[in-house]
Every structure is written in structure tokens, then in C-alpha cells.
Amino acid sequence: MHECPHCKQESISTLQKIIAVTPLQATCMVCRQKSYIHIIYGLIALTVWIVMTWLLIGLAYLMQMSFLLLGSAPAMVIAVDRYLINAPLRRVNS
């Protein structure tokens, strides 16, 4: 669970937080206020995932080992964990 920027309670689930990239919003289960993650964090996570995937494609081609392409899924998990889950939630101005 993650802290709501309104009531400071640990009441927003990880899935809600990951999906709360603008324009989608996470709703606090305690105070029912909405919050979001700024789009820049989503773009950073996407860029990191794309770069890591292209590096794996290059390695797979260079080494002729296609199983390296399976590394794209863990690369996405790393990007989401590092840049979306750790991103601060912002209050929605009503």
C-alpha cells in the first residue's frame, strides 16, 4: 500500500498507483480523494523499457541467442518498479 497525498494514510494499492498515470487517477480508500502520478514518470519508465529491450535485441542478434529476447518482460518489471512505483502521487485539484 502507498500513502495518499491527501490524508497521509497507506490506502492506495500498488496496482492503483501504477495505473494512476495522467489522465487516470487513483482513489484513496479512506478519504475518497483522487491522486495521480505525473506523466513524466510513465514516459521515463517506458523509455527505460524500450532502451533495455533494444539492447537485448542487439545482444540476441550479435550472439545469435534468441532466448535473450525473453529478457524484455523482466526489463518492463524493472522499469515499472524503479520509476512508477517509487514516483510520488500528486493531489488532483478539484
N, C-alpha and C positions, 0 to 999 in steps of 0.2 A: 504494500500500500504506500501511497505517496501523499505528501502534505498538500492540503487545499490552501491556496493563497488567500482565501477569504477568512476561514475560521481556524486555520492552522492545525486542523485535525488530520490524522493519517486516514483519509477516507476516499482516495481516488485510486482505483486499481491500475495495475501496470498496463493492461490492455486498453483501458480508457485513456491513459496518458499517451500511449503510442499512437492511438487513433486521433488524438486531440490536436493534430496539426491543422492550422488555419485552413479552411473555414469550419472544420468540425470542432466540437467543443466537448470537454469532459464535464460532467455534472457531479458535484460533491454529494455524497450520500447523506451527509449530516445537515448541511445548511442549504442544499439545493441551488447553490450559486454555480455559475459556469466559469470555466477557465480553459486556456488553450496553450499550446506550445507555438512559439513564433516560427513562421515558415522557414526561416534561415536554417534552423536545426534539422528540419526534414531534408532540405537541399544539401546540407553538409553530409548527412547520413547517406543520401542517395549517391552523391559524388564519390564518397569513400568506397561504397559498394561497387560502383562502376569501375573505378580505378583498380580495385583489388581483383575484380573479375577479369578485366583486360590483362592484368599481369598474369593471372592463372592461364588465360587463353594463350598468351605468348609463351609461357613455360611449357604448356601442353604441346604446342606446335613445335617449339625448339627441341624438346626432349622426346617428342613423339610418344607421349604418355597421356592418353585421353582421360584417364581416371582423375587427373588433376582438375578437370572441369567440375568435378563434384565439390570442389572447394568453394564454389560460388555460394552455396547455401550457408556454410559457416561464416563466409565473408559478410553476408547480409546480417546474420545474427550479431557479429562483432560491431558492425556499423550502427545497427539499431541500439544495441546495448550501450555503446560508448557515447552516441550523440543524441539519441531520442530519450532514453530512459533517464539520463543524467541532466537533461535540459530542464530549465526552470519553467514552471507553469506561470502564466500571467492571468490576471483578472480580466474578465470580459466587462467592458464598460457598457452598462445598460442604458 
